Amino acid sequence: MRAVVQRVGRACVRVDGDVVARIGPGLLVLVAVSHDDGERQADWLATKLADLRVFENEHGKLDRSVRDVQGSVLVVSQFTLYGDVRKGRRPSFTAAAEPERAELLYSYLADRFSQLGIPTQRGRFGAHMEVDLLNDGPVTLVVDVDPAVA
């Protein structure tokens, strides 16, 4: 799995002009699933991000997690994170999992955040989405999950 994680003041997803998900302060997680991913990788990613200290404490240090600040998570599927542009001018997406498998793991990941006690919203898998966000900081991280994660 690969994720682009942004600390946000707010974020929302629209599909066909309708808001399908909205959060206040928290994390926007754009996530892609590869062929090698499974529940272990989703478990690792959810736990890592739930406890990732990217929110400031009272001294301005990045020392608090989304759980600590009682923030929310918005999970958005984005297979294009596996776009390979090393050759030619058109991205190749062969590293991305097939849609059926990707949707299962995407849903599993969102459910894991909820099970960890974090209010969680999600985009609509496979839909053309408009994502609005207020990046806070800005703080943006790329997280690659090792397929061998135990």
Secondary structure as UniProt FT lines:
FT   STRAND          2..15
FT   TURN            16..17
FT   STRAND          18..23
FT   STRAND          26..32
FT   TURN            35..36
FT   HELIX           39..51
FT   STRAND          55..56
FT   TURN            58..59
FT   STRAND          62..64
FT   TURN            66..70
FT   STRAND          72..77
FT   HELIX           79..82
FT   TURN            94..95
FT   HELIX           99..115
FT   TURN            116..117
FT   STRAND          120..122
FT   TURN            125..126
FT   STRAND          130..144
FT   TURN            147..148
//
